[in-house]
């Protein structure tokens, strides 16, 4: 059984290609079923986020499984074979398992150690499980990946420190106020940095977000995306009584928040506390604003120091996380080897017994005048030959299973001795397959 992943992410492709391969949450069940029904695919899970789309497949024929997965992506997106190969990555066996563990741990994310991906992996697994496209190997693999993701965060604390200016700004605000839910936040600027900041604010349950920008249309557009409210730039000081936090990031060559206007606006609000975070270069907020009562002002240098220090902490945590992942990879490979080993040994012994009995009966028919003692000697000889012949392969197979390589050697033995394990497993999976077909029928009708 091969585990395969074919994916695309923020490192391998620009957004115009990523969006062609992306799958909306509502369409993932139907997509899983479509892929599951492709020849060579025995199980599949589709993980699709804003920065990645990954197809996890189990298959007994590696080339057939890879072709089915790439054809599925090509048909879905309209991207040709060359672009699929240029913009996607492919991992198999150990590398595929290691990759999923790293994804769940946040080591493959744009924001090192981010926590949102763990929930996204869980949802992808649950959706595939509910429509019946998860076989035993994928079932255990994804449960293990989720456990690894949690373990990495618990053991290393990799998700505890901010690693970008936008993230640091939001984290600083959260630490000062404990909770951003119910707090009113004003974003000054509607560019890329402000958009990233807005995303982190939403992730931290901020539900009162105001946007202002010199181009009011851009403020309206970003506010619409966030479910926030746009404010005309000239009216900012009039709204201060509603605001708890200001995060400013514009491309203006001069200040956009001035000491005197702030002083005038806050004169009637002396008991209030304000947090102002200036992440613009050049600065948006006049430094003298920091001297006003109740105002805490932070600039990008304050945040950069936090980012630099915390990035080093996360890098150290990531190194520790890689060790955990390798340990868990070995454990999973041992389990995988064991799953293949047990039925293979049983069927191999049955095969040996069948051959022995057939040969023994032929010999006994050819020697009808054997005494009871001679008969027993012949039976003992046949048993000894079969047992000794199978002893070394079975012993070696157990050793390879313990080293995590059992699944490879079991498949070799199954092919060499023509063991019919696949047919029995297909019979066991018949009910699951029928359930998947029924689910496919209902999803096609939606």
One Martini backbone bead per residue (centre of mass of N, CA, C, O) as a GRO file, in nm:
protein
  446
    1UNK     BB    1   0.093   0.038   0.026
    2UNK     BB    2   0.047   0.366  -0.087
    3UNK     BB    3   0.144   0.694   0.001
    4UNK     BB    4   0.001   0.998  -0.137
    5UNK     BB    5   0.109   1.337  -0.238
    6UNK     BB    6  -0.059   1.616  -0.398
    7UNK     BB    7   0.058   1.962  -0.429
    8UNK     BB    8  -0.014   2.313  -0.340
    9UNK     BB    9   0.157   2.628  -0.266
   10UNK     BB   10   0.308   2.930  -0.173
   11UNK     BB   11   0.592   2.816  -0.286
   12UNK     BB   12   0.500   2.688  -0.587
   13UNK     BB   13   0.261   2.914  -0.630
   14UNK     BB   14   0.062   3.131  -0.745
   15UNK     BB   15  -0.256   3.236  -0.691
   16UNK     BB   16  -0.372   3.177  -0.984
   17UNK     BB   17  -0.320   2.863  -0.934
   18UNK     BB   18  -0.438   2.799  -0.656
   19UNK     BB   19  -0.738   2.877  -0.723
   20UNK     BB   20  -0.783   2.646  -0.937
   21UNK     BB   21  -0.731   2.409  -0.703
   22UNK     BB   22  -0.938   2.487  -0.525
   23UNK     BB   23  -1.167   2.392  -0.248
   24UNK     BB   24  -1.457   2.405  -0.125
   25UNK     BB   25  -1.608   2.286   0.149
   26UNK     BB   26  -1.880   2.192   0.000
   27UNK     BB   27  -1.706   2.026  -0.242
   28UNK     BB   28  -1.529   1.803  -0.109
   29UNK     BB   29  -1.705   1.547  -0.097
   30UNK     BB   30  -1.745   1.520  -0.404
   31UNK     BB   31  -1.440   1.511  -0.477
   32UNK     BB   32  -1.372   1.258  -0.318
   33UNK     BB   33  -1.564   1.068  -0.474
   34UNK     BB   34  -1.445   1.109  -0.754
   35UNK     BB   35  -1.161   1.004  -0.681
   36UNK     BB   36  -1.238   0.727  -0.550
   37UNK     BB   37  -1.356   0.622  -0.844
   38UNK     BB   38  -1.079   0.584  -0.930
   39UNK     BB   39  -0.841   0.411  -1.058
   40UNK     BB   40  -0.631   0.304  -0.778
   41UNK     BB   41  -0.820   0.420  -0.553
   42UNK     BB   42  -0.859   0.352  -0.188
   43UNK     BB   43  -0.804   0.653  -0.082
   44UNK     BB   44  -0.917   0.992   0.036
   45UNK     BB   45  -0.791   1.336   0.088
   46UNK     BB   46  -0.891   1.688   0.110
   47UNK     BB   47  -0.679   1.978   0.130
   48UNK     BB   48  -0.816   2.320   0.168
   49UNK     BB   49  -0.666   2.638   0.148
   50UNK     BB   50  -0.537   2.950   0.094
   51UNK     BB   51  -0.225   2.802   0.059
   52UNK     BB   52  -0.360   2.504  -0.005
   53UNK     BB   53  -0.353   2.191  -0.202
   54UNK     BB   54  -0.426   1.847  -0.099
   55UNK     BB   55  -0.369   1.503  -0.200
   56UNK     BB   56  -0.468   1.205  -0.039
   57UNK     BB   57  -0.341   0.872  -0.118
   58UNK     BB   58  -0.429   0.531  -0.166
   59UNK     BB   59  -0.218   0.267  -0.318
   60UNK     BB   60  -0.102  -0.024  -0.508
   61UNK     BB   61  -0.045   0.168  -0.764
   62UNK     BB   62   0.151   0.422  -0.803
   63UNK     BB   63   0.115   0.523  -1.099
   64UNK     BB   64  -0.194   0.509  -1.095
   65UNK     BB   65  -0.242   0.702  -0.856
   66UNK     BB   66  -0.097   0.949  -0.974
   67UNK     BB   67  -0.262   0.977  -1.233
   68UNK     BB   68  -0.539   1.012  -1.101
   69UNK     BB   69  -0.466   1.270  -0.942
   70UNK     BB   70  -0.370   1.450  -1.180
   71UNK     BB   71  -0.628   1.422  -1.350
   72UNK     BB   72  -0.813   1.548  -1.142
   73UNK     BB   73  -0.674   1.827  -1.136
   74UNK     BB   74  -0.696   1.888  -1.437
   75UNK     BB   75  -1.009   1.868  -1.464
   76UNK     BB   76  -1.077   2.080  -1.241
   77UNK     BB   77  -0.879   2.333  -1.357
   78UNK     BB   78  -0.742   2.326  -1.665
   79UNK     BB   79  -0.464   2.231  -1.623
   80UNK     BB   80  -0.188   2.122  -1.745
   81UNK     BB   81   0.057   1.890  -1.713
   82UNK     BB   82   0.299   2.083  -1.689
   83UNK     BB   83   0.180   2.265  -1.463
   84UNK     BB   84   0.131   2.050  -1.257
   85UNK     BB   85   0.436   1.970  -1.232
   86UNK     BB   86   0.553   2.264  -1.173
   87UNK     BB   87   0.338   2.341  -0.915
   88UNK     BB   88   0.380   2.065  -0.790
   89UNK     BB   89   0.395   1.816  -0.535
   90UNK     BB   90   0.557   1.494  -0.449
   91UNK     BB   91   0.470   1.228  -0.217
   92UNK     BB   92   0.600   0.925  -0.065
   93UNK     BB   93   0.549   0.760   0.199
   94UNK     BB   94   0.752   0.891   0.415
   95UNK     BB   95   0.721   1.180   0.293
   96UNK     BB   96   0.412   1.196   0.320
   97UNK     BB   97   0.394   1.161   0.625
   98UNK     BB   98   0.586   1.386   0.709
   99UNK     BB   99   0.429   1.614   0.575
  100UNK     BB  100   0.167   1.593   0.739
  101UNK     BB  101   0.299   1.638   1.013
  102UNK     BB  102   0.409   1.924   0.941
  103UNK     BB  103   0.144   2.054   0.878
  104UNK     BB  104   0.003   2.003   1.157
  105UNK     BB  105   0.252   2.161   1.309
  106UNK     BB  106   0.326   2.430   1.121
  107UNK     BB  107   0.600   2.392   0.932
  108UNK     BB  108   0.445   2.463   0.633
  109UNK     BB  109   0.380   2.749   0.697
  110UNK     BB  110   0.386   3.081   0.660
  111UNK     BB  111   0.325   3.060   0.970
  112UNK     BB  112   0.509   2.954   1.204
  113UNK     BB  113   0.302   2.750   1.404
  114UNK     BB  114   0.027   2.761   1.327
  115UNK     BB  115  -0.312   2.662   1.430
  116UNK     BB  116  -0.533   2.645   1.200
  117UNK     BB  117  -0.438   2.386   1.042
  118UNK     BB  118  -0.541   2.170   1.238
  119UNK     BB  119  -0.845   2.218   1.180
  120UNK     BB  120  -0.824   2.168   0.872
  121UNK     BB  121  -0.733   1.875   0.886
  122UNK     BB  122  -0.976   1.771   1.044
  123UNK     BB  123  -1.196   1.849   0.837
  124UNK     BB  124  -1.089   1.685   0.600
  125UNK     BB  125  -1.113   1.410   0.738
  126UNK     BB  126  -1.416   1.419   0.812
  127UNK     BB  127  -1.531   1.447   0.527
  128UNK     BB  128  -1.413   1.181   0.417
  129UNK     BB  129  -1.533   0.993   0.631
  130UNK     BB  130  -1.842   1.056   0.583
  131UNK     BB  131  -1.815   0.944   0.261
  132UNK     BB  132  -1.602   0.685   0.252
  133UNK     BB  133  -1.268   0.763   0.167
  134UNK     BB  134  -1.157   0.616   0.428
  135UNK     BB  135  -0.922   0.415   0.517
  136UNK     BB  136  -0.730   0.268   0.746
  137UNK     BB  137  -0.469   0.422   0.687
  138UNK     BB  138  -0.590   0.713   0.682
  139UNK     BB  139  -0.721   0.705   0.955
  140UNK     BB  140  -0.457   0.674   1.121
  141UNK     BB  141  -0.287   0.900   0.995
  142UNK     BB  142  -0.472   1.146   1.076
  143UNK     BB  143  -0.482   1.092   1.376
  144UNK     BB  144  -0.178   1.111   1.411
  145UNK     BB  145  -0.137   1.399   1.301
  146UNK     BB  146  -0.310   1.540   1.515
  147UNK     BB  147  -0.140   1.442   1.755
  148UNK     BB  148   0.125   1.570   1.661
  149UNK     BB  149   0.032   1.865   1.651
  150UNK     BB  150  -0.030   1.880   1.955
  151UNK     BB  151   0.243   1.787   2.069
  152UNK     BB  152   0.420   2.008   1.952
  153UNK     BB  153   0.277   2.245   2.099
  154UNK     BB  154   0.310   2.136   2.391
  155UNK     BB  155   0.632   2.086   2.385
  156UNK     BB  156   0.730   2.376   2.226
  157UNK     BB  157   0.552   2.644   2.177
  158UNK     BB  158   0.537   2.747   1.865
  159UNK     BB  159   0.247   2.926   1.901
  160UNK     BB  160   0.345   3.172   2.122
  161UNK     BB  161   0.493   3.350   1.889
  162UNK     BB  162   0.551   3.615   1.709
  163UNK     BB  163   0.643   3.649   1.327
  164UNK     BB  164   0.494   3.924   1.258
  165UNK     BB  165   0.392   4.236   1.243
  166UNK     BB  166   0.088   4.191   1.229
  167UNK     BB  167   0.076   3.973   1.447
  168UNK     BB  168   0.214   4.141   1.670
  169UNK     BB  169   0.002   4.362   1.688
  170UNK     BB  170  -0.233   4.178   1.774
  171UNK     BB  171  -0.093   4.041   2.014
  172UNK     BB  172  -0.048   4.299   2.175
  173UNK     BB  173  -0.344   4.372   2.205
  174UNK     BB  174  -0.431   4.109   2.343
  175UNK     BB  175  -0.241   4.128   2.591
  176UNK     BB  176  -0.358   4.402   2.698
  177UNK     BB  177  -0.686   4.291   2.680
  178UNK     BB  178  -0.696   3.956   2.655
  179UNK     BB  179  -0.955   4.047   2.464
  180UNK     BB  180  -1.109   4.130   2.143
  181UNK     BB  181  -1.382   4.086   2.222
  182UNK     BB  182  -1.569   4.389   2.189
  183UNK     BB  183  -1.353   4.546   2.054
  184UNK     BB  184  -1.249   4.850   1.912
  185UNK     BB  185  -1.110   4.872   1.577
  186UNK     BB  186  -0.870   5.073   1.399
  187UNK     BB  187  -0.793   5.091   1.058
  188UNK     BB  188  -0.516   5.240   0.892
  189UNK     BB  189  -0.568   5.130   0.600
  190UNK     BB  190  -0.587   4.907   0.272
  191UNK     BB  191  -0.358   4.722   0.249
  192UNK     BB  192  -0.174   4.445   0.291
  193UNK     BB  193  -0.111   4.481   0.594
  194UNK     BB  194  -0.404   4.539   0.680
  195UNK     BB  195  -0.522   4.275   0.575
  196UNK     BB  196  -0.357   4.090   0.759
  197UNK     BB  197  -0.447   4.218   1.023
  198UNK     BB  198  -0.747   4.159   0.986
  199UNK     BB  199  -0.720   3.852   0.987
  200UNK     BB  200  -0.609   3.833   1.281
  201UNK     BB  201  -0.848   3.966   1.416
  202UNK     BB  202  -1.060   3.755   1.337
  203UNK     BB  203  -0.906   3.512   1.469
  204UNK     BB  204  -0.948   3.690   1.758
  205UNK     BB  205  -1.265   3.784   1.763
  206UNK     BB  206  -1.296   4.041   1.614
  207UNK     BB  207  -1.618   4.244   1.574
  208UNK     BB  208  -1.494   4.561   1.576
  209UNK     BB  209  -1.431   4.697   1.263
  210UNK     BB  210  -1.248   4.971   1.141
  211UNK     BB  211  -1.215   5.160   0.829
  212UNK     BB  212  -0.949   5.365   0.693
  213UNK     BB  213  -0.902   5.589   0.403
  214UNK     BB  214  -0.832   5.802   0.156
  215UNK     BB  215  -0.975   5.573   0.007
  216UNK     BB  216  -1.295   5.497   0.060
  217UNK     BB  217  -1.339   5.255  -0.130
  218UNK     BB  218  -1.126   5.070   0.006
  219UNK     BB  219  -1.256   5.068   0.284
  220UNK     BB  220  -1.522   4.941   0.191
  221UNK     BB  221  -1.406   4.679   0.075
  222UNK     BB  222  -1.268   4.571   0.336
  223UNK     BB  223  -1.515   4.588   0.519
  224UNK     BB  224  -1.681   4.384   0.353
  225UNK     BB  225  -1.490   4.137   0.401
  226UNK     BB  226  -1.519   4.170   0.738
  227UNK     BB  227  -1.780   4.312   0.849
  228UNK     BB  228  -1.735   4.611   0.864
  229UNK     BB  229  -1.649   4.969   0.898
  230UNK     BB  230  -1.651   5.260   0.729
  231UNK     BB  231  -1.433   5.556   0.740
  232UNK     BB  232  -1.376   5.865   0.705
  233UNK     BB  233  -1.079   6.024   0.728
  234UNK     BB  234  -1.203   6.305   0.840
  235UNK     BB  235  -1.360   6.131   1.096
  236UNK     BB  236  -1.173   5.997   1.307
  237UNK     BB  237  -1.184   6.181   1.569
  238UNK     BB  238  -1.503   6.142   1.603
  239UNK     BB  239  -1.456   5.810   1.677
  240UNK     BB  240  -1.283   5.767   1.945
  241UNK     BB  241  -1.515   5.694   2.152
  242UNK     BB  242  -1.531   5.389   2.002
  243UNK     BB  243  -1.221   5.335   2.057
  244UNK     BB  244  -0.940   5.115   2.161
  245UNK     BB  245  -0.788   5.061   1.878
  246UNK     BB  246  -0.492   5.149   1.684
  247UNK     BB  247  -0.398   5.056   1.345
  248UNK     BB  248  -0.120   5.171   1.149
  249UNK     BB  249  -0.091   5.146   0.767
  250UNK     BB  250   0.071   5.351   0.553
  251UNK     BB  251   0.212   5.542   0.261
  252UNK     BB  252   0.268   5.791   0.397
  253UNK     BB  253   0.508   6.070   0.424
  254UNK     BB  254   0.328   6.128   0.683
  255UNK     BB  255   0.136   6.209   0.916
  256UNK     BB  256  -0.208   6.105   1.032
  257UNK     BB  257  -0.142   6.142   1.343
  258UNK     BB  258  -0.188   6.401   1.576
  259UNK     BB  259  -0.139   6.547   1.869
  260UNK     BB  260  -0.350   6.782   1.880
  261UNK     BB  261  -0.600   6.623   1.781
  262UNK     BB  262  -0.586   6.411   2.005
  263UNK     BB  263  -0.605   6.600   2.246
  264UNK     BB  264  -0.881   6.716   2.171
  265UNK     BB  265  -1.039   6.442   2.155
  266UNK     BB  266  -0.942   6.348   2.468
  267UNK     BB  267  -1.040   6.562   2.676
  268UNK     BB  268  -1.326   6.395   2.741
  269UNK     BB  269  -1.127   6.102   2.787
  270UNK     BB  270  -0.922   6.063   3.041
  271UNK     BB  271  -1.012   5.756   3.146
  272UNK     BB  272  -0.913   5.634   2.898
  273UNK     BB  273  -0.781   5.361   2.702
  274UNK     BB  274  -0.510   5.356   2.460
  275UNK     BB  275  -0.411   5.179   2.162
  276UNK     BB  276  -0.117   5.240   1.964
  277UNK     BB  277  -0.020   5.105   1.635
  278UNK     BB  278   0.282   5.157   1.444
  279UNK     BB  279   0.356   4.997   1.111
  280UNK     BB  280   0.494   5.233   0.973
  281UNK     BB  281   0.706   5.336   0.679
  282UNK     BB  282   0.670   5.589   0.775
  283UNK     BB  283   0.525   5.725   1.027
  284UNK     BB  284   0.182   5.796   1.134
  285UNK     BB  285   0.256   5.872   1.437
  286UNK     BB  286   0.306   6.103   1.653
  287UNK     BB  287   0.515   6.062   1.921
  288UNK     BB  288   0.371   6.266   2.127
  289UNK     BB  289   0.117   6.088   2.182
  290UNK     BB  290   0.249   5.923   2.422
  291UNK     BB  291   0.193   6.170   2.641
  292UNK     BB  292  -0.085   6.100   2.667
  293UNK     BB  293  -0.336   6.022   2.851
  294UNK     BB  294  -0.395   5.669   2.819
  295UNK     BB  295  -0.148   5.625   2.616
  296UNK     BB  296  -0.030   5.359   2.398
  297UNK     BB  297   0.275   5.356   2.208
  298UNK     BB  298   0.364   5.172   1.910
  299UNK     BB  299   0.623   5.071   1.708
  300UNK     BB  300   0.805   4.884   1.484
  301UNK     BB  301   1.045   4.840   1.676
  302UNK     BB  302   0.892   4.704   1.901
  303UNK     BB  303   0.796   4.467   1.717
  304UNK     BB  304   1.062   4.366   1.589
  305UNK     BB  305   1.184   4.262   1.847
  306UNK     BB  306   0.968   4.050   1.890
  307UNK     BB  307   0.996   3.899   1.623
  308UNK     BB  308   1.295   3.822   1.635
  309UNK     BB  309   1.286   3.669   1.901
  310UNK     BB  310   1.043   3.475   1.826
  311UNK     BB  311   1.167   3.343   1.577
  312UNK     BB  312   1.391   3.201   1.729
  313UNK     BB  313   1.206   3.039   1.907
  314UNK     BB  314   1.059   2.891   1.672
  315UNK     BB  315   1.308   2.759   1.550
  316UNK     BB  316   1.370   2.588   1.797
  317UNK     BB  317   1.093   2.453   1.803
  318UNK     BB  318   1.116   2.327   1.519
  319UNK     BB  319   1.352   2.141   1.583
  320UNK     BB  320   1.197   1.983   1.800
  321UNK     BB  321   0.964   1.898   1.611
  322UNK     BB  322   1.128   1.720   1.417
  323UNK     BB  323   1.192   1.504   1.626
  324UNK     BB  324   0.904   1.420   1.685
  325UNK     BB  325   0.828   1.340   1.396
  326UNK     BB  326   1.036   1.112   1.362
  327UNK     BB  327   0.930   0.939   1.593
  328UNK     BB  328   0.635   0.912   1.479
  329UNK     BB  329   0.712   0.788   1.209
  330UNK     BB  330   0.826   0.524   1.314
  331UNK     BB  331   0.567   0.428   1.454
  332UNK     BB  332   0.389   0.425   1.203
  333UNK     BB  333   0.560   0.230   1.031
  334UNK     BB  334   0.526  -0.004   1.222
  335UNK     BB  335   0.226  -0.027   1.200
  336UNK     BB  336   0.211  -0.063   0.894
  337UNK     BB  337   0.384  -0.321   0.886
  338UNK     BB  338   0.196  -0.490   1.069
  339UNK     BB  339  -0.063  -0.484   0.894
  340UNK     BB  340   0.084  -0.650   0.662
  341UNK     BB  341   0.213  -0.894   0.811
  342UNK     BB  342  -0.004  -1.079   0.936
  343UNK     BB  343  -0.164  -1.172   0.678
  344UNK     BB  344   0.087  -1.273   0.526
  345UNK     BB  345   0.168  -1.503   0.719
  346UNK     BB  346  -0.095  -1.655   0.710
  347UNK     BB  347  -0.100  -1.700   0.396
  348UNK     BB  348   0.178  -1.835   0.375
  349UNK     BB  349   0.111  -2.080   0.552
  350UNK     BB  350  -0.129  -2.175   0.384
  351UNK     BB  351   0.032  -2.220   0.127
  352UNK     BB  352   0.227  -2.430   0.246
  353UNK     BB  353   0.005  -2.631   0.331
  354UNK     BB  354  -0.116  -2.684   0.053
  355UNK     BB  355   0.143  -2.792  -0.081
  356UNK     BB  356   0.201  -3.018   0.117
  357UNK     BB  357  -0.068  -3.178   0.093
  358UNK     BB  358  -0.052  -3.232  -0.209
  359UNK     BB  359   0.228  -3.377  -0.213
  360UNK     BB  360   0.164  -3.591   0.004
  361UNK     BB  361  -0.077  -3.732  -0.136
  362UNK     BB  362   0.080  -3.818  -0.386
  363UNK     BB  363   0.294  -3.991  -0.240
  364UNK     BB  364   0.094  -4.189  -0.095
  365UNK     BB  365  -0.033  -4.300  -0.360
  366UNK     BB  366   0.255  -4.411  -0.463
  367UNK     BB  367   0.275  -4.543  -0.144
  368UNK     BB  368   0.068  -4.786  -0.025
  369UNK     BB  369   0.291  -4.979   0.156
  370UNK     BB  370   0.325  -4.821   0.402
  371UNK     BB  371   0.409  -4.781   0.703
  372UNK     BB  372   0.343  -4.608   0.981
  373UNK     BB  373   0.632  -4.507   1.020
  374UNK     BB  374   0.679  -4.409   0.730
  375UNK     BB  375   0.448  -4.214   0.725
  376UNK     BB  376   0.553  -4.029   0.955
  377UNK     BB  377   0.821  -3.956   0.818
  378UNK     BB  378   0.696  -3.815   0.571
  379UNK     BB  379   0.537  -3.599   0.724
  380UNK     BB  380   0.777  -3.477   0.879
  381UNK     BB  381   0.936  -3.393   0.629
  382UNK     BB  382   0.730  -3.197   0.512
  383UNK     BB  383   0.716  -3.009   0.758
  384UNK     BB  384   1.017  -2.932   0.768
  385UNK     BB  385   1.046  -2.804   0.491
  386UNK     BB  386   0.831  -2.580   0.523
  387UNK     BB  387   0.930  -2.449   0.789
  388UNK     BB  388   1.221  -2.383   0.691
  389UNK     BB  389   1.143  -2.218   0.441
  390UNK     BB  390   0.961  -1.999   0.618
  391UNK     BB  391   1.129  -1.895   0.856
  392UNK     BB  392   1.304  -1.666   0.736
  393UNK     BB  393   1.089  -1.482   0.605
  394UNK     BB  394   0.927  -1.437   0.870
  395UNK     BB  395   1.154  -1.324   1.046
  396UNK     BB  396   1.229  -1.089   0.856
  397UNK     BB  397   0.952  -0.954   0.844
  398UNK     BB  398   0.939  -0.879   1.145
  399UNK     BB  399   1.192  -0.701   1.140
  400UNK     BB  400   1.092  -0.499   0.925
  401UNK     BB  401   0.841  -0.406   1.078
  402UNK     BB  402   1.005  -0.284   1.321
  403UNK     BB  403   1.154  -0.078   1.100
  404UNK     BB  404   0.913   0.017   0.886
  405UNK     BB  405   0.928  -0.208   0.614
  406UNK     BB  406   0.697  -0.424   0.589
  407UNK     BB  407   0.513  -0.320   0.348
  408UNK     BB  408   0.719  -0.389   0.124
  409UNK     BB  409   0.774  -0.699   0.180
  410UNK     BB  410   0.485  -0.800   0.172
  411UNK     BB  411   0.426  -0.729  -0.124
  412UNK     BB  412   0.642  -0.909  -0.240
  413UNK     BB  413   0.532  -1.176  -0.125
  414UNK     BB  414   0.252  -1.160  -0.247
  415UNK     BB  415   0.357  -1.172  -0.541
  416UNK     BB  416   0.545  -1.427  -0.535
  417UNK     BB  417   0.295  -1.616  -0.393
  418UNK     BB  418   0.007  -1.533  -0.469
  419UNK     BB  419  -0.155  -1.374  -0.257
  420UNK     BB  420  -0.515  -1.323  -0.162
  421UNK     BB  421  -0.551  -1.054   0.011
  422UNK     BB  422  -0.699  -0.843  -0.160
  423UNK     BB  423  -0.967  -0.994  -0.193
  424UNK     BB  424  -1.042  -0.993   0.110
  425UNK     BB  425  -1.031  -0.685   0.150
  426UNK     BB  426  -1.249  -0.621  -0.060
  427UNK     BB  427  -1.476  -0.766   0.092
  428UNK     BB  428  -1.454  -0.590   0.353
  429UNK     BB  429  -1.497  -0.310   0.168
  430UNK     BB  430  -1.777  -0.330   0.033
  431UNK     BB  431  -1.958  -0.162   0.218
  432UNK     BB  432  -1.801   0.103   0.191
  433UNK     BB  433  -1.830   0.129  -0.115
  434UNK     BB  434  -2.140   0.138  -0.120
  435UNK     BB  435  -2.164   0.390   0.053
  436UNK     BB  436  -2.005   0.576  -0.140
  437UNK     BB  437  -2.194   0.544  -0.382
  438UNK     BB  438  -2.445   0.655  -0.243
  439UNK     BB  439  -2.323   0.930  -0.171
  440UNK     BB  440  -2.260   1.009  -0.461
  441UNK     BB  441  -2.550   1.017  -0.563
  442UNK     BB  442  -2.648   1.248  -0.370
  443UNK     BB  443  -2.434   1.461  -0.450
  444UNK     BB  444  -2.510   1.472  -0.754
  445UNK     BB  445  -2.808   1.585  -0.688
  446UNK     BB  446  -2.727   1.871  -0.552
   0.00000   0.00000   0.00000
